[in-house]
Amino acid sequence: VYETSNTEKSIKTIKDGFNWVAFVFPVPWALFNRMWFLALLLLITSGCMGLLLIKFGGDNVSILSAFTGMGSLIGWIANDYKEYVLINRGYKVGAILLANSAKEAIASYTPSDNIKLMNRRRNCAGGPW
C-alpha cells in the first residue's frame, strides 16, 4: 500500500508478482497507469522488433516467440516499475499487507500500519531470486 499527502490523501495498491494485464496488453496498461514514457518506449520497441523480424525473414513462429518473450519480461517487471513511478510521484510505502484484492488491502490498511518500515531490498524482476 502506497500513500501520498500532496494535495489530497491518495492510497494506491500494488500486487507483488507477475502482472497478467501488462503481459497481454502492455501499451494500454502503461497508458492507463499514466506511464507515458514507457508506453512510447514499448510502441517504438515493438515496431522496430516487428520490422526487423520481417526484414530478416522471420516467420510467424519467430515473431510470436519474440513478442511473447517481450510480453513476459514486461509482465515480470511491470509492478516493480509501477512502484518506482509511484515513489517518484511522491508516494511512500504505507504498509506491506497480505490481502486477496486491492479493495481488501485498502479496507484493512490503517495509517498506524507504517511503523518504521525498513528500506527493504527489492529485486528488479519480481521473481523469487
N, C-alpha and C positions, 0 to 999 in steps of 0.2 A: 504494500500500500504506500503510495507516494502522496504527499500533500504539499500545498503551497499556500502562502498567505499574502500573495501580491496585492491585488485589489480586492478580491473576494476569495474566501476559502474554497479550495478545489481539491478533491481527492480522486486519484487515479489508481487503478489496479493493473498489475502486470503478472501474467501467468508465467511460471518458470517452465522451461522446456520448449518443445517443438511447436511452432505456430503453423497450423494447417491452412489458415486463410492466406498467410503470406506465401506459403508454398504453392497454392493453386492460383492465387490472384495477386502477385507481388506488387504490380504498379497501382491497382486500385487500393490495396491495403496501405501502401505508402501515402497515397493522396488522402485517404480517409484519416490517417493519423497525422496529417499536416507535415509530412517529411518531404518537402518539395525537392530538395537536392537528391535524395535517394531515388525518388520517382523518376527524375530526369536521368540520373545515372543508370537506372535499370532499363529505361527506354533506349538509351544510346547503346548500352552493352548488348541488349537483346537484338537490336537492329544490326549492329556490327557483327555479332556472332552468327546470326542467321545469314547475312550476306556472305561472310567468309566461308561458311559451311557450304553454301550453294555454289559459290565461285570455285571452290576446290573439289567439287564433285561429291559432296556429302549426300548420302541417300536419306530416306525418311527415318530410318533407324538411327543413324548417327545424329541427325537433327533432334529427334525425340530424346535421345540419350543425353545430348548436350544440355537441352533445356530442362530436362528432369534433374540433372546434376546441379544446374544453376538454381533451380527451384528448391532443391534440398538444402543447399547452402544458405539460401535466403531464409528458408523455414527455420533453420537452426539458429541463425544469428538475429532474427527479427526482434525477439523480445529483449535481447541484450541491447540492440541498437535503440529500441524504443525507450529503454531505461536510460541510456546515455542522453537521448534527446530531452527527456523529461528533466533530468538533472541539470542540463544546460539551460532549460527554460525556468529554472528556479525552484523546482520541486525538490523535496528532501524525503529520504526514506522515513516513513512514519512507523511502519511495523512490518514484520515478516510473519504472515499468517498462513495457516493451513485451512483451506476452505474449498467447497465444491464448486463455487461460482463467484463471479465478481460481486454480485449483489450480497451474497452471504459474507464475503470478506469485508465489504463496506459496513454491513449491519453489525458485524462483531468487532469492528475497529473502534477504539476509543483513544483520544489523544494521550491517555496515560500509558498506552502500549509502547510509546517511543522512549523507553527507559534506556538511555545511553546505548543505542545500537552501535556495536563495534563496526569499524570500517571493514566489512567482510570482503574477502578477496574473491572476485567473481571470475569465472572462466569466461572466455570470449565466445564460446560456441554453444553454451547452454547444455553441454553434454556432461557425462559423469566423470570426466577426466580433470 
